């Protein structure tokens, strides 16, 4: 058998790729069909689907991978350990400015049939050094690929094809607690207190929504307060109606010339006004001429590459008014909403 079950643990075998000592390792484990074996330490001796299925049957709860479109920026999962420890084979740690953390089991992204995305799609990661949604195992934090590249290297050269037996173990009590909370007028202090108290007991995976009767000013105040505790311990993840960071756009984005790309601009009023910023590059210099054009919501469908919208509203505008205006985009998929108070 490739895997054998023991209490709160699973033993499996993996095969060394034979990378040279000092080689940058982006994947500690990958599927045997990966096209990244040149930066991978070990390949599973079985399919990724089989490996994950056996872990979950052994009692390891499936967590949640990141999903940018759904504003799930933090990976969530139970902490796991390897024996022998990976530092037997790999040198390194997170670069300065990033905290080291333990690996967690998210289960990775799944296809519509429930199978692991990593099984059929590259890089076929099982345990990635950076935050990769498809990877069933990642570090507990937000680690960009470019930031951590070259942070981990092969400690020794193993003979290509050498098989190594590992045991992965866990304590299911380390699984983060899920909370669904709603910010309301005047409850910011109580909300923060509740989250701090709950986080002393366990890590949290928090879905936060905003009461439809709140004003933009009130929601912005709550978002500012909540941002101070958003962390690996209190993970603000997902969208109930509006992601909290929607109320915390960069001030410089008010100036069109300060934006890397041009989003839609929606001004809440009577009636609501939607503007698309056309970029004319047929001018001298390195910057385009920006031409604002008022368009209908139906016309927004024509601009497929624009998936961001800046909303400008009076500070006392109710959240329900913002949500109603957002619905006018119909089938147009906007994944990033940012709200400025006038």
Helices and strands as residue ranges (DSSP letters): E 4-6, E 9-16, E 27-30, G 37-39, E 40-44, H 48-57, G 68-70, E 78-83, G 86-88, E 90-92, E 103-105, H 117-120, E 125-128, E 137-139, H 145-148, E 152-154, E 163-170, G 172-174, E 177-183, H 188-199, E 204-210, H 216-227, E 234-236, G 244-247, G 251-254, G 256-258, E 264-267, E 273-280, E 289-295, G 298-302, E 308-313, H 319-327, E 336-341
